[in-house]
């Protein structure tokens, strides 16, 4: 289960508040303070291949697409 899809079942459980409360208690992911799950790309939301240098906050895939607009140059 990913960090965002646990909320999808809320719609189904709206009519059953007791079950919804128990579901939320046991199935919400814990808040990550460090590690891979604590940082995600601000453009696409990926957790992998995250670039922290210069406080970019993008994954490498998004960075390759927008690097020239950010002012980076590719040297051969």
PDB file of N, CA, C, O and CB in Angstrom:
ATOM      1  N   UNK A   1       0.844  -1.172   0.000  1.00  0.00           N
ATOM      2  CA  UNK A   1       0.000   0.000   0.000  1.00  0.00           C
ATOM      3  C   UNK A   1       0.895   1.243   0.000  1.00  0.00           C
ATOM      4  O   UNK A   1       1.808   1.361   0.817  1.00  0.00           O
ATOM      5  CB  UNK A   1      -0.964  -0.006   1.223  1.00  0.00           C
ATOM      6  N   UNK A   2       0.632   2.132  -0.891  1.00  0.00           N
ATOM      7  CA  UNK A   2       1.446   3.338  -0.967  1.00  0.00           C
ATOM      8  C   UNK A   2       0.933   4.384   0.023  1.00  0.00           C
ATOM      9  O   UNK A   2      -0.055   4.171   0.726  1.00  0.00           O
ATOM     10  CB  UNK A   2       1.444   3.904  -2.401  1.00  0.00           C
ATOM     11  N   UNK A   3       1.620   5.500   0.056  1.00  0.00           N
ATOM     12  CA  UNK A   3       1.286   6.528   1.038  1.00  0.00           C
ATOM     13  C   UNK A   3      -0.032   7.226   0.736  1.00  0.00           C
ATOM     14  O   UNK A   3      -0.622   7.824   1.636  1.00  0.00           O
ATOM     15  CB  UNK A   3       2.390   7.549   1.105  1.00  0.00           C
ATOM     16  N   UNK A   4      -0.507   7.170  -0.489  1.00  0.00           N
ATOM     17  CA  UNK A   4      -1.705   7.935  -0.828  1.00  0.00           C
ATOM     18  C   UNK A   4      -2.955   7.089  -1.050  1.00  0.00           C
ATOM     19  O   UNK A   4      -4.062   7.615  -0.928  1.00  0.00           O
ATOM     20  CB  UNK A   4      -1.444   8.736  -2.049  1.00  0.00           C
ATOM     21  N   UNK A   5      -2.828   5.795  -1.371  1.00  0.00           N
ATOM     22  CA  UNK A   5      -4.023   5.053  -1.750  1.00  0.00           C
ATOM     23  C   UNK A   5      -4.846   4.514  -0.588  1.00  0.00           C
ATOM     24  O   UNK A   5      -5.900   3.921  -0.822  1.00  0.00           O
ATOM     25  CB  UNK A   5      -3.636   3.932  -2.613  1.00  0.00           C
ATOM     26  N   UNK A   6      -4.408   4.695   0.657  1.00  0.00           N
ATOM     27  CA  UNK A   6      -5.231   4.244   1.777  1.00  0.00           C
ATOM     28  C   UNK A   6      -6.475   5.112   1.911  1.00  0.00           C
ATOM     29  O   UNK A   6      -7.460   4.682   2.511  1.00  0.00           O
ATOM     30  CB  UNK A   6      -4.425   4.265   3.086  1.00  0.00           C
ATOM     31  N   UNK A   7      -6.452   6.322   1.366  1.00  0.00           N
ATOM     32  CA  UNK A   7      -7.598   7.226   1.454  1.00  0.00           C
ATOM     33  C   UNK A   7      -8.717   6.857   0.483  1.00  0.00           C
ATOM     34  O   UNK A   7      -9.842   7.333   0.634  1.00  0.00           O
ATOM     35  CB  UNK A   7      -7.151   8.645   1.194  1.00  0.00           C
ATOM     36  N   UNK A   8      -8.428   6.026  -0.501  1.00  0.00           N
ATOM     37  CA  UNK A   8      -9.420   5.673  -1.523  1.00  0.00           C
ATOM     38  C   UNK A   8     -10.594   4.893  -0.938  1.00  0.00           C
ATOM     39  O   UNK A   8     -11.704   4.956  -1.468  1.00  0.00           O
ATOM     40  CB  UNK A   8      -8.763   4.858  -2.630  1.00  0.00           C
ATOM     41  N   UNK A   9     -10.366   4.172   0.127  1.00  0.00           N
ATOM     42  CA  UNK A   9     -11.443   3.375   0.715  1.00  0.00           C
ATOM     43  C   UNK A   9     -12.338   4.189   1.631  1.00  0.00           C
ATOM     44  O   UNK A   9     -13.368   3.686   2.081  1.00  0.00           O
ATOM     45  CB  UNK A   9     -10.867   2.213   1.481  1.00  0.00           C
ATOM     46  N   UNK A  10     -11.979   5.423   1.917  1.00  0.00           N
ATOM     47  CA  UNK A  10     -12.817   6.260   2.776  1.00  0.00           C
ATOM     48  C   UNK A  10     -14.222   6.419   2.208  1.00  0.00           C
ATOM     49  O   UNK A  10     -15.201   6.418   2.955  1.00  0.00           O
ATOM     50  CB  UNK A  10     -12.176   7.630   2.965  1.00  0.00           C
ATOM     51  N   UNK A  11     -14.322   6.554   0.904  1.00  0.00           N
ATOM     52  CA  UNK A  11     -15.614   6.758   0.273  1.00  0.00           C
ATOM     53  C   UNK A  11     -16.542   5.559   0.508  1.00  0.00           C
ATOM     54  O   UNK A  11     -17.744   5.722   0.713  1.00  0.00           O
ATOM     55  CB  UNK A  11     -15.433   7.005  -1.225  1.00  0.00           C
ATOM     56  N   UNK A  12     -15.969   4.369   0.474  1.00  0.00           N
ATOM     57  CA  UNK A  12     -16.773   3.162   0.673  1.00  0.00           C
ATOM     58  C   UNK A  12     -17.217   3.006   2.125  1.00  0.00           C
ATOM     59  O   UNK A  12     -18.283   2.455   2.400  1.00  0.00           O
ATOM     60  CB  UNK A  12     -15.986   1.931   0.241  1.00  0.00           C
ATOM     61  N   UNK A  13     -16.401   3.490   3.042  1.00  0.00           N
ATOM     62  CA  UNK A  13     -16.692   3.300   4.460  1.00  0.00           C
ATOM     63  C   UNK A  13     -17.393   4.490   5.114  1.00  0.00           C
ATOM     64  O   UNK A  13     -17.538   4.508   6.337  1.00  0.00           O
ATOM     65  CB  UNK A  13     -15.422   3.017   5.191  1.00  0.00           C
ATOM     66  N   UNK A  14     -17.828   5.471   4.347  1.00  0.00           N
ATOM     67  CA  UNK A  14     -18.504   6.641   4.927  1.00  0.00           C
ATOM     68  C   UNK A  14     -19.779   6.271   5.661  1.00  0.00           C
ATOM     69  O   UNK A  14     -20.128   6.914   6.651  1.00  0.00           O
ATOM     70  CB  UNK A  14     -18.824   7.647   3.844  1.00  0.00           C
ATOM     71  N   UNK A  15     -20.475   5.254   5.199  1.00  0.00           N
ATOM     72  CA  UNK A  15     -21.734   4.853   5.821  1.00  0.00           C
ATOM     73  C   UNK A  15     -21.520   4.059   7.112  1.00  0.00           C
ATOM     74  O   UNK A  15     -22.464   3.864   7.878  1.00  0.00           O
ATOM     75  CB  UNK A  15     -22.550   4.031   4.844  1.00  0.00           C
ATOM     76  N   UNK A  16     -20.294   3.601   7.359  1.00  0.00           N
ATOM     77  CA  UNK A  16     -19.998   2.795   8.540  1.00  0.00           C
ATOM     78  C   UNK A  16     -18.915   3.486   9.369  1.00  0.00           C
ATOM     79  O   UNK A  16     -17.736   3.159   9.226  1.00  0.00           O
ATOM     80  CB  UNK A  16     -19.550   1.361   8.134  1.00  0.00           C
ATOM     81  N   UNK A  17     -19.285   4.424  10.223  1.00  0.00           N
ATOM     82  CA  UNK A  17     -18.277   5.220  10.929  1.00  0.00           C
ATOM     83  C   UNK A  17     -17.398   4.422  11.898  1.00  0.00           C
ATOM     84  O   UNK A  17     -16.225   4.753  12.075  1.00  0.00           O
ATOM     85  CB  UNK A  17     -18.957   6.311  11.682  1.00  0.00           C
ATOM     86  N   UNK A  18     -17.936   3.399  12.515  1.00  0.00           N
ATOM     87  CA  UNK A  18     -17.134   2.610  13.454  1.00  0.00           C
ATOM     88  C   UNK A  18     -16.036   1.853  12.718  1.00  0.00           C
ATOM     89  O   UNK A  18     -14.896   1.795  13.179  1.00  0.00           O
ATOM     90  CB  UNK A  18     -18.024   1.628  14.234  1.00  0.00           C
ATOM     91  N   UNK A  19     -16.386   1.276  11.575  1.00  0.00           N
ATOM     92  CA  UNK A  19     -15.400   0.544  10.787  1.00  0.00           C
ATOM     93  C   UNK A  19     -14.380   1.512  10.187  1.00  0.00           C
ATOM     94  O   UNK A  19     -13.195   1.190  10.105  1.00  0.00           O
ATOM     95  CB  UNK A  19     -16.091  -0.271   9.672  1.00  0.00           C
ATOM     96  N   UNK A  20     -14.831   2.688   9.771  1.00  0.00           N
ATOM     97  CA  UNK A  20     -13.931   3.698   9.211  1.00  0.00           C
ATOM     98  C   UNK A  20     -12.907   4.140  10.249  1.00  0.00           C
ATOM     99  O   UNK A  20     -11.729   4.293   9.926  1.00  0.00           O
ATOM    100  CB  UNK A  20     -14.729   4.911   8.704  1.00  0.00           C
ATOM    101  N   UNK A  21     -13.337   4.343  11.480  1.00  0.00           N
ATOM    102  CA  UNK A  21     -12.430   4.759  12.545  1.00  0.00           C
ATOM    103  C   UNK A  21     -11.365   3.691  12.805  1.00  0.00           C
ATOM    104  O   UNK A  21     -10.191   4.013  12.989  1.00  0.00           O
ATOM    105  CB  UNK A  21     -13.216   5.049  13.833  1.00  0.00           C
ATOM    106  N   UNK A  22     -11.773   2.433  12.818  1.00  0.00           N
ATOM    107  CA  UNK A  22     -10.835   1.337  13.024  1.00  0.00           C
ATOM    108  C   UNK A  22      -9.883   1.212  11.836  1.00  0.00           C
ATOM    109  O   UNK A  22      -8.695   0.940  12.009  1.00  0.00           O
ATOM    110  CB  UNK A  22     -11.590   0.018  13.244  1.00  0.00           C
ATOM    111  N   UNK A  23     -10.409   1.410  10.640  1.00  0.00           N
ATOM    112  CA  UNK A  23      -9.587   1.339   9.429  1.00  0.00           C
ATOM    113  C   UNK A  23      -8.511   2.422   9.451  1.00  0.00           C
ATOM    114  O   UNK A  23      -7.351   2.152   9.140  1.00  0.00           O
ATOM    115  CB  UNK A  23     -10.465   1.483   8.166  1.00  0.00           C
ATOM    116  N   UNK A  24      -8.891   3.635   9.814  1.00  0.00           N
ATOM    117  CA  UNK A  24      -7.935   4.737   9.869  1.00  0.00           C
ATOM    118  C   UNK A  24      -6.857   4.464  10.911  1.00  0.00           C
ATOM    119  O   UNK A  24      -5.680   4.745  10.684  1.00  0.00           O
ATOM    120  CB  UNK A  24      -8.654   6.057  10.181  1.00  0.00           C
ATOM    121  N   UNK A  25      -7.262   3.918  12.048  1.00  0.00           N
ATOM    122  CA  UNK A  25      -6.316   3.653  13.132  1.00  0.00           C
ATOM    123  C   UNK A  25      -5.242   2.649  12.711  1.00  0.00           C
ATOM    124  O   UNK A  25      -4.070   2.816  13.048  1.00  0.00           O
ATOM    125  CB  UNK A  25      -7.058   3.135  14.364  1.00  0.00           C
ATOM    126  N   UNK A  26      -5.635   1.622  11.987  1.00  0.00           N
ATOM    127  CA  UNK A  26      -4.704   0.540  11.686  1.00  0.00           C
ATOM    128  C   UNK A  26      -4.059   0.626  10.311  1.00  0.00           C
ATOM    129  O   UNK A  26      -3.065  -0.062  10.081  1.00  0.00           O
ATOM    130  CB  UNK A  26      -5.406  -0.754  11.806  1.00  0.00           C
ATOM    131  N   UNK A  27      -4.566   1.427   9.390  1.00  0.00           N
ATOM    132  CA  UNK A  27      -4.062   1.397   8.023  1.00  0.00           C
ATOM    133  C   UNK A  27      -3.409   2.676   7.525  1.00  0.00           C
ATOM    134  O   UNK A  27      -2.896   2.689   6.406  1.00  0.00           O
ATOM    135  CB  UNK A  27      -5.157   1.062   7.129  1.00  0.00           C
ATOM    136  N   UNK A  28      -3.403   3.738   8.293  1.00  0.00           N
ATOM    137  CA  UNK A  28      -2.718   4.937   7.833  1.00  0.00           C
ATOM    138  C   UNK A  28      -1.214   4.729   7.978  1.00  0.00           C
ATOM    139  O   UNK A  28      -0.761   4.220   9.003  1.00  0.00           O
ATOM    140  CB  UNK A  28      -3.188   6.191   8.625  1.00  0.00           C
ATOM    141  N   UNK A  29      -0.438   5.112   6.976  1.00  0.00           N
ATOM    142  CA  UNK A  29       1.007   4.945   7.091  1.00  0.00           C
ATOM    143  C   UNK A  29       1.598   5.929   8.089  1.00  0.00           C
ATOM    144  O   UNK A  29       1.104   7.047   8.239  1.00  0.00           O
ATOM    145  CB  UNK A  29       1.672   5.119   5.732  1.00  0.00           C
ATOM    146  N   UNK A  30       2.651   5.508   8.765  1.00  0.00           N
ATOM    147  CA  UNK A  30       3.255   6.406   9.742  1.00  0.00           C
ATOM    148  C   UNK A  30       4.051   7.495   9.031  1.00  0.00           C
ATOM    149  O   UNK A  30       4.518   7.306   7.908  1.00  0.00           O
ATOM    150  CB  UNK A  30       4.160   5.624  10.714  1.00  0.00           C
ATOM    151  N   UNK A  31       4.196   8.619   9.690  1.00  0.00           N
ATOM    152  CA  UNK A  31       4.938   9.747   9.128  1.00  0.00           C
ATOM    153  C   UNK A  31       6.421   9.407   9.132  1.00  0.00           C
ATOM    154  O   UNK A  31       6.972   9.045  10.171  1.00  0.00           O
ATOM    155  CB  UNK A  31       4.666  11.059   9.929  1.00  0.00           C
ATOM    156  N   UNK A  32       7.068   9.520   7.978  1.00  0.00           N
ATOM    157  CA  UNK A  32       8.487   9.191   7.863  1.00  0.00           C
ATOM    158  C   UNK A  32       9.334  10.413   8.192  1.00  0.00           C
ATOM    159  O   UNK A  32       9.077  11.507   7.689  1.00  0.00           O
ATOM    160  CB  UNK A  32       8.817   8.672   6.447  1.00  0.00           C
ATOM    161  N   UNK A  33      10.341  10.226   9.034  1.00  0.00           N
ATOM    162  CA  UNK A  33      11.222  11.327   9.406  1.00  0.00           C
ATOM    163  C   UNK A  33      12.529  11.296   8.629  1.00  0.00           C
ATOM    164  O   UNK A  33      13.167  12.334   8.452  1.00  0.00           O
ATOM    165  CB  UNK A  33      11.508  11.285  10.892  1.00  0.00           C
ATOM    166  N   UNK A  34      12.935  10.116   8.160  1.00  0.00           N
ATOM    167  CA  UNK A  34      14.160   9.988   7.380  1.00  0.00           C
ATOM    168  C   UNK A  34      14.035   8.756   6.497  1.00  0.00           C
ATOM    169  O   UNK A  34      13.142   7.931   6.688  1.00  0.00           O
ATOM    170  CB  UNK A  34      15.419   9.894   8.302  1.00  0.00           C
ATOM    171  N   UNK A  35      14.928   8.642   5.538  1.00  0.00           N
ATOM    172  CA  UNK A  35      14.907   7.511   4.621  1.00  0.00           C
ATOM    173  C   UNK A  35      14.243   7.855   3.304  1.00  0.00           C
ATOM    174  O   UNK A  35      13.913   9.010   3.036  1.00  0.00           O
ATOM    175  CB  UNK A  35      14.203   6.343   5.254  1.00  0.00           C
ATOM    176  N   UNK A  36      14.053   6.830   2.487  1.00  0.00           N
ATOM    177  CA  UNK A  36      13.518   7.013   1.137  1.00  0.00           C
ATOM    178  C   UNK A  36      12.090   7.550   1.168  1.00  0.00           C
ATOM    179  O   UNK A  36      11.739   8.406   0.356  1.00  0.00           O
ATOM    180  CB  UNK A  36      13.560   5.693   0.370  1.00  0.00           C
ATOM    181  N   UNK A  37      11.275   7.070   2.076  1.00  0.00           N
ATOM    182  CA  UNK A  37       9.870   7.464   2.115  1.00  0.00           C
ATOM    183  C   UNK A  37       9.601   8.863   2.638  1.00  0.00           C
ATOM    184  O   UNK A  37       8.465   9.334   2.580  1.00  0.00           O
ATOM    185  CB  UNK A  37       9.130   6.510   2.937  1.00  0.00           C
ATOM    186  N   UNK A  38      10.624   9.535   3.148  1.00  0.00           N
ATOM    187  CA  UNK A  38      10.403  10.865   3.710  1.00  0.00           C
ATOM    188  C   UNK A  38      10.506  11.963   2.667  1.00  0.00           C
ATOM    189  O   UNK A  38      10.040  13.080   2.894  1.00  0.00           O
ATOM    190  CB  UNK A  38      11.391  11.127   4.815  1.00  0.00           C
ATOM    191  N   UNK A  39      11.113  11.659   1.521  1.00  0.00           N
ATOM    192  CA  UNK A  39      11.308  12.670   0.481  1.00  0.00           C
ATOM    193  C   UNK A  39      10.689  12.192  -0.812  1.00  0.00           C
ATOM    194  O   UNK A  39      10.882  11.046  -1.218  1.00  0.00           O
ATOM    195  CB  UNK A  39      12.804  12.980   0.279  1.00  0.00           C
ATOM    196  N   UNK A  40       9.946  13.072  -1.457  1.00  0.00           N
ATOM    197  CA  UNK A  40       9.401  12.722  -2.764  1.00  0.00           C
ATOM    198  C   UNK A  40       9.516  13.909  -3.703  1.00  0.00           C
ATOM    199  O   UNK A  40       9.608  15.058  -3.269  1.00  0.00           O
ATOM    200  CB  UNK A  40       7.934  12.267  -2.646  1.00  0.00           C
ATOM    201  N   UNK A  41       9.509  13.619  -4.972  1.00  0.00           N
ATOM    202  CA  UNK A  41       9.655  14.632  -6.001  1.00  0.00           C
ATOM    203  C   UNK A  41       8.476  15.589  -5.932  1.00  0.00           C
ATOM    204  O   UNK A  41       7.326  15.163  -5.823  1.00  0.00           O
ATOM    205  CB  UNK A  41       9.762  13.989  -7.401  1.00  0.00           C
ATOM    206  N   UNK A  42       8.769  16.890  -5.998  1.00  0.00           N
ATOM    207  CA  UNK A  42       7.668  17.846  -5.915  1.00  0.00           C
ATOM    208  C   UNK A  42       6.938  18.016  -7.228  1.00  0.00           C
ATOM    209  O   UNK A  42       5.904  18.681  -7.281  1.00  0.00           O
ATOM    210  CB  UNK A  42       8.178  19.173  -5.457  1.00  0.00           C
ATOM    211  N   UNK A  43       7.463  17.420  -8.296  1.00  0.00           N
ATOM    212  CA  UNK A  43       6.804  17.527  -9.601  1.00  0.00           C
ATOM    213  C   UNK A  43       5.928  16.311  -9.893  1.00  0.00           C
ATOM    214  O   UNK A  43       4.770  16.459 -10.284  1.00  0.00           O
ATOM    215  CB  UNK A  43       7.847  17.692 -10.707  1.00  0.00           C
ATOM    216  N   UNK A  44       6.476  15.110  -9.703  1.00  0.00           N
ATOM    217  CA  UNK A  44       5.713  13.902 -10.058  1.00  0.00           C
ATOM    218  C   UNK A  44       5.342  13.042  -8.853  1.00  0.00           C
ATOM    219  O   UNK A  44       4.450  12.200  -8.962  1.00  0.00           O
ATOM    220  CB  UNK A  44       6.506  13.069 -11.032  1.00  0.00           C
ATOM    221  N   UNK A  45       6.000  13.227  -7.708  1.00  0.00           N
ATOM    222  CA  UNK A  45       5.656  12.475  -6.503  1.00  0.00           C
ATOM    223  C   UNK A  45       6.402  11.171  -6.334  1.00  0.00           C
ATOM    224  O   UNK A  45       6.044  10.382  -5.459  1.00  0.00           O
ATOM    225  CB  UNK A  45       4.217  12.196  -6.499  1.00  0.00           C
ATOM    226  N   UNK A  46       7.419  10.910  -7.130  1.00  0.00           N
ATOM    227  CA  UNK A  46       8.208   9.687  -6.995  1.00  0.00           C
ATOM    228  C   UNK A  46       9.098   9.752  -5.769  1.00  0.00           C
ATOM    229  O   UNK A  46       9.523  10.828  -5.347  1.00  0.00           O
ATOM    230  CB  UNK A  46       9.054   9.451  -8.245  1.00  0.00           C
ATOM    231  N   UNK A  47       9.372   8.588  -5.204  1.00  0.00           N
ATOM    232  CA  UNK A  47      10.261   8.492  -4.059  1.00  0.00           C
ATOM    233  C   UNK A  47      11.676   8.118  -4.475  1.00  0.00           C
ATOM    234  O   UNK A  47      12.630   8.435  -3.765  1.00  0.00           O
ATOM    235  CB  UNK A  47       9.728   7.480  -3.069  1.00  0.00           C
ATOM    236  N   UNK A  48      11.827   7.455  -5.605  1.00  0.00           N
ATOM    237  CA  UNK A  48      13.135   6.964  -6.031  1.00  0.00           C
ATOM    238  C   UNK A  48      13.920   8.048  -6.756  1.00  0.00           C
ATOM    239  O   UNK A  48      13.345   8.990  -7.300  1.00  0.00           O
ATOM    240  CB  UNK A  48      12.976   5.741  -6.932  1.00  0.00           C
ATOM    241  N   UNK A  49      15.248   7.901  -6.756  1.00  0.00           N
ATOM    242  CA  UNK A  49      16.176   8.750  -7.505  1.00  0.00           C
ATOM    243  C   UNK A  49      15.966  10.228  -7.198  1.00  0.00           C
ATOM    244  O   UNK A  49      15.898  11.052  -8.110  1.00  0.00           O
ATOM    245  CB  UNK A  49      16.017   8.508  -9.000  1.00  0.00           C
ATOM    246  N   UNK A  50      15.868  10.555  -5.951  1.00  0.00           N
ATOM    247  CA  UNK A  50      15.604  11.915  -5.484  1.00  0.00           C
ATOM    248  C   UNK A  50      16.914  12.693  -5.422  1.00  0.00           C
ATOM    249  O   UNK A  50      17.910  12.187  -4.906  1.00  0.00           O
ATOM    250  CB  UNK A  50      14.909  11.901  -4.095  1.00  0.00           C
ATOM    251  N   UNK A  51      16.922  13.921  -5.943  1.00  0.00           N
ATOM    252  CA  UNK A  51      18.116  14.766  -5.937  1.00  0.00           C
ATOM    253  C   UNK A  51      17.944  15.847  -4.877  1.00  0.00           C
ATOM    254  O   UNK A  51      17.076  16.712  -4.989  1.00  0.00           O
ATOM    255  CB  UNK A  51      18.369  15.401  -7.344  1.00  0.00           C
ATOM    256  N   UNK A  52      18.788  15.783  -3.840  1.00  0.00           N
ATOM    257  CA  UNK A  52      18.714  16.758  -2.758  1.00  0.00           C
ATOM    258  C   UNK A  52      19.688  17.905  -2.950  1.00  0.00           C
ATOM    259  O   UNK A  52      19.527  18.968  -2.351  1.00  0.00           O
ATOM    260  CB  UNK A  52      18.977  16.085  -1.437  1.00  0.00           C
ATOM    261  N   UNK A  53      20.690  17.698  -3.776  1.00  0.00           N
ATOM    262  CA  UNK A  53      21.738  18.699  -3.929  1.00  0.00           C
ATOM    263  C   UNK A  53      21.157  20.020  -4.415  1.00  0.00           C
ATOM    264  O   UNK A  53      20.262  20.031  -5.260  1.00  0.00           O
ATOM    265  CB  UNK A  53      22.813  18.205  -4.899  1.00  0.00           C
ATOM    266  N   UNK A  54      21.652  21.118  -3.897  1.00  0.00           N
ATOM    267  CA  UNK A  54      21.186  22.476  -4.188  1.00  0.00           C
ATOM    268  C   UNK A  54      19.710  22.666  -3.818  1.00  0.00           C
ATOM    269  O   UNK A  54      19.060  23.591  -4.305  1.00  0.00           O
ATOM    270  CB  UNK A  54      21.394  22.792  -5.670  1.00  0.00           C
ATOM    271  N   UNK A  55      19.192  21.798  -2.963  1.00  0.00           N
ATOM    272  CA  UNK A  55      17.782  21.852  -2.521  1.00  0.00           C
ATOM    273  C   UNK A  55      16.816  21.837  -3.702  1.00  0.00           C
ATOM    274  O   UNK A  55      15.848  22.596  -3.742  1.00  0.00           O
ATOM    275  CB  UNK A  55      17.536  23.110  -1.673  1.00  0.00           C
ATOM    276  N   UNK A  56      17.100  20.956  -4.666  1.00  0.00           N
ATOM    277  CA  UNK A  56      16.256  20.872  -5.856  1.00  0.00           C
ATOM    278  C   UNK A  56      14.904  20.257  -5.548  1.00  0.00           C
ATOM    279  O   UNK A  56      13.867  20.857  -5.831  1.00  0.00           O
ATOM    280  CB  UNK A  56      16.949  20.068  -6.934  1.00  0.00           C
ATOM    281  N   UNK A  57      14.909  19.058  -4.965  1.00  0.00           N
ATOM    282  CA  UNK A  57      13.655  18.399  -4.623  1.00  0.00           C
ATOM    283  C   UNK A  57      12.967  17.720  -5.786  1.00  0.00           C
ATOM    284  O   UNK A  57      11.748  17.547  -5.767  1.00  0.00           O
ATOM    285  CB  UNK A  57      12.734  19.380  -4.032  1.00  0.00           C
ATOM    286  N   UNK A  58      13.727  17.329  -6.804  1.00  0.00           N
ATOM    287  CA  UNK A  58      13.170  16.636  -7.965  1.00  0.00           C
ATOM    288  C   UNK A  58      13.797  15.260  -8.090  1.00  0.00           C
ATOM    289  O   UNK A  58      14.911  15.034  -7.616  1.00  0.00           O
ATOM    290  CB  UNK A  58      13.395  17.451  -9.256  1.00  0.00           C
ATOM    291  N   UNK A  59      13.088  14.345  -8.724  1.00  0.00           N
ATOM    292  CA  UNK A  59      13.698  13.065  -9.060  1.00  0.00           C
ATOM    293  C   UNK A  59      14.561  13.278 -10.302  1.00  0.00           C
ATOM    294  O   UNK A  59      14.449  14.308 -10.966  1.00  0.00           O
ATOM    295  CB  UNK A  59      12.610  11.951  -9.299  1.00  0.00           C
ATOM    296  N   UNK A  60      15.403  12.329 -10.610  1.00  0.00           N
ATOM    297  CA  UNK A  60      16.330  12.511 -11.720  1.00  0.00           C
ATOM    298  C   UNK A  60      15.609  12.582 -13.055  1.00  0.00           C
ATOM    299  O   UNK A  60      16.104  13.218 -13.985  1.00  0.00           O
ATOM    300  CB  UNK A  60      17.341  11.389 -11.743  1.00  0.00           C
ATOM    301  N   UNK A  61      14.459  11.948 -13.168  1.00  0.00           N
ATOM    302  CA  UNK A  61      13.696  11.960 -14.416  1.00  0.00           C
ATOM    303  C   UNK A  61      13.155  13.359 -14.694  1.00  0.00           C
ATOM    304  O   UNK A  61      13.279  13.871 -15.806  1.00  0.00           O
ATOM    305  CB  UNK A  61      12.540  10.939 -14.357  1.00  0.00           C
ATOM    306  N   UNK A  62      12.561  13.966 -13.688  1.00  0.00           N
ATOM    307  CA  UNK A  62      12.029  15.322 -13.851  1.00  0.00           C
ATOM    308  C   UNK A  62      13.158  16.329 -14.020  1.00  0.00           C
ATOM    309  O   UNK A  62      13.033  17.289 -14.780  1.00  0.00           O
ATOM    310  CB  UNK A  62      11.155  15.707 -12.647  1.00  0.00           C
ATOM    311  N   UNK A  63      14.256  16.108 -13.312  1.00  0.00           N
ATOM    312  CA  UNK A  63      15.375  17.036 -13.417  1.00  0.00           C
ATOM    313  C   UNK A  63      15.922  17.079 -14.839  1.00  0.00           C
ATOM    314  O   UNK A  63      16.260  18.155 -15.332  1.00  0.00           O
ATOM    315  CB  UNK A  63      16.482  16.645 -12.439  1.00  0.00           C
ATOM    316  N   UNK A  64      16.014  15.936 -15.505  1.00  0.00           N
ATOM    317  CA  UNK A  64      16.513  15.914 -16.882  1.00  0.00           C
ATOM    318  C   UNK A  64      15.602  16.698 -17.814  1.00  0.00           C
ATOM    319  O   UNK A  64      16.074  17.299 -18.779  1.00  0.00           O
ATOM    320  CB  UNK A  64      16.646  14.476 -17.376  1.00  0.00           C
ATOM    321  N   UNK A  65      14.307  16.699 -17.536  1.00  0.00           N
ATOM    322  CA  UNK A  65      13.363  17.409 -18.401  1.00  0.00           C
ATOM    323  C   UNK A  65      13.424  18.922 -18.201  1.00  0.00           C
ATOM    324  O   UNK A  65      13.256  19.674 -19.161  1.00  0.00           O
ATOM    325  CB  UNK A  65      11.949  16.916 -18.143  1.00  0.00           C
ATOM    326  N   UNK A  66      13.661  19.379 -16.972  1.00  0.00           N
ATOM    327  CA  UNK A  66      13.579  20.814 -16.697  1.00  0.00           C
ATOM    328  C   UNK A  66      14.913  21.452 -16.336  1.00  0.00           C
ATOM    329  O   UNK A  66      14.935  22.605 -15.906  1.00  0.00           O
ATOM    330  CB  UNK A  66      12.612  21.053 -15.589  1.00  0.00           C
ATOM    331  N   UNK A  67      16.030  20.737 -16.499  1.00  0.00           N
ATOM    332  CA  UNK A  67      17.340  21.254 -16.089  1.00  0.00           C
ATOM    333  C   UNK A  67      17.706  22.530 -16.830  1.00  0.00           C
ATOM    334  O   UNK A  67      18.239  23.458 -16.222  1.00  0.00           O
ATOM    335  CB  UNK A  67      18.415  20.205 -16.319  1.00  0.00           C
ATOM    336  N   UNK A  68      17.436  22.599 -18.117  1.00  0.00           N
ATOM    337  CA  UNK A  68      17.817  23.797 -18.880  1.00  0.00           C
ATOM    338  C   UNK A  68      17.001  25.015 -18.446  1.00  0.00           C
ATOM    339  O   UNK A  68      17.516  26.134 -18.436  1.00  0.00           O
ATOM    340  CB  UNK A  68      17.630  23.553 -20.389  1.00  0.00           C
ATOM    341  N   UNK A  69      15.753  24.809 -18.095  1.00  0.00           N
ATOM    342  CA  UNK A  69      14.936  25.940 -17.643  1.00  0.00           C
ATOM    343  C   UNK A  69      15.359  26.420 -16.255  1.00  0.00           C
ATOM    344  O   UNK A  69      15.099  27.569 -15.894  1.00  0.00           O
ATOM    345  CB  UNK A  69      13.455  25.550 -17.631  1.00  0.00           C
ATOM    346  N   UNK A  70      16.008  25.551 -15.470  1.00  0.00           N
ATOM    347  CA  UNK A  70      16.502  25.941 -14.166  1.00  0.00           C
ATOM    348  C   UNK A  70      17.864  26.627 -14.248  1.00  0.00           C
ATOM    349  O   UNK A  70      18.323  27.219 -13.270  1.00  0.00           O
ATOM    350  CB  UNK A  70      16.586  24.731 -13.269  1.00  0.00           C
ATOM    351  N   UNK A  71      18.516  26.549 -15.423  1.00  0.00           N
ATOM    352  CA  UNK A  71      19.797  27.211 -15.597  1.00  0.00           C
ATOM    353  C   UNK A  71      20.984  26.283 -15.601  1.00  0.00           C
ATOM    354  O   UNK A  71      22.120  26.758 -15.591  1.00  0.00           O
ATOM    355  CB  UNK A  71      19.978  28.206 -14.544  1.00  0.00           C
ATOM    356  N   UNK A  72      20.778  24.993 -15.614  1.00  0.00           N
ATOM    357  CA  UNK A  72      21.873  24.039 -15.670  1.00  0.00           C
ATOM    358  C   UNK A  72      22.277  23.819 -17.118  1.00  0.00           C
ATOM    359  O   UNK A  72      21.438  23.842 -18.018  1.00  0.00           O
ATOM    360  CB  UNK A  72      21.479  22.705 -15.003  1.00  0.00           C
ATOM    361  N   UNK A  73      23.569  23.606 -17.333  1.00  0.00           N
ATOM    362  CA  UNK A  73      24.085  23.335 -18.677  1.00  0.00           C
ATOM    363  C   UNK A  73      24.682  21.944 -18.700  1.00  0.00           C
ATOM    364  O   UNK A  73      25.249  21.486 -17.708  1.00  0.00           O
ATOM    365  CB  UNK A  73      25.142  24.393 -19.103  1.00  0.00           C
ATOM    366  N   UNK A  74      24.555  21.275 -19.825  1.00  0.00           N
ATOM    367  CA  UNK A  74      25.138  19.954 -19.978  1.00  0.00           C
ATOM    368  C   UNK A  74      26.498  20.092 -20.651  1.00  0.00           C
ATOM    369  O   UNK A  74      26.607  20.626 -21.755  1.00  0.00           O
ATOM    370  CB  UNK A  74      24.204  19.022 -20.795  1.00  0.00           C
ATOM    371  N   UNK A  75      27.517  19.609 -19.981  1.00  0.00           N
ATOM    372  CA  UNK A  75      28.876  19.645 -20.528  1.00  0.00           C
ATOM    373  C   UNK A  75      29.240  18.275 -21.047  1.00  0.00           C
ATOM    374  O   UNK A  75      28.931  17.260 -20.423  1.00  0.00           O
ATOM    375  CB  UNK A  75      29.897  20.110 -19.466  1.00  0.00           C
ATOM    376  N   UNK A  76      29.898  18.248 -22.191  1.00  0.00           N
ATOM    377  CA  UNK A  76      30.314  16.948 -22.773  1.00  0.00           C
ATOM    378  C   UNK A  76      31.654  16.526 -22.271  1.00  0.00           C
ATOM    379  O   UNK A  76      32.151  15.467 -22.654  1.00  0.00           O
ATOM    380  CB  UNK A  76      30.351  17.014 -24.288  1.00  0.00           C
TER     381      UNK A  76
END
